[in-house]
């Protein structure tokens, strides 16, 4: 859409209102939607996909959801043609009309997944979530299993530390291939249209988002912690709705 899109300034971040050509980079779990007991139980407000689609149109496509989830999960929960990065940047789709880009990254040995399954069998309430190049042990419903899950995942990564990282998330431990992060996803997006030349605004809620925030700042943009700038996913969604309102701060100017 022609014209200049202006973001509304949330409390405490007045600089957002002066960005002439922003790019919005948004985490999913805990940021756009509330954290759920299990990955499959997340609830997406009915109007969220359409809201993101409208904002993407206003930004000429320079809106992306950047998540640790696989791309197929994002497509399921957000069935709209917007840019996405899944698996912490291991899967990238800058153009929703084009196939996803999949860097050549290592996958953990099958024996590691077997050992994770054994831990889950010992601790009802825990679960393993598979990723394209790794996996996660979630212990939100069995918090007493957290130390054992950390110890196991750390021992697995120690077997091949040149290829894999251990990543802490909310009530979860993840094995992730080196070379993939939300930071690499931001860098890849900002190097190509329609993101190139814009000012990135990365919004996330967890330690896994800090790499993305840091790269957004390096590109001269903003890395915002949801809890500080918006309070909650509902607060962020309200802000996005104001940005997308036809007569609101996000309106384009001729």
ABEGO torsion letter per residue (X at the ends): XBEBBBBBBBBGBAAAAABABBBBBBBBBGAABBBBABAAABBBBAAAAAAAAAAAAAAGGBBBBBBABBAAAAAAABBBBBBBBBGGGABBBABAABBBBBBBBBBBBAAAAAAAAAAAAABBGBBBBBBAAEBBBBAAABAAAAAAAAAAAAAAAAABAAABBBBBBBGBBBBBBBGBBAAAAAAAAAABOAABGBBBBBBBABAAAAAAAAAAAAAGBBBBBAAAAAGBAAAAAAAAAAAABAABAABBBX
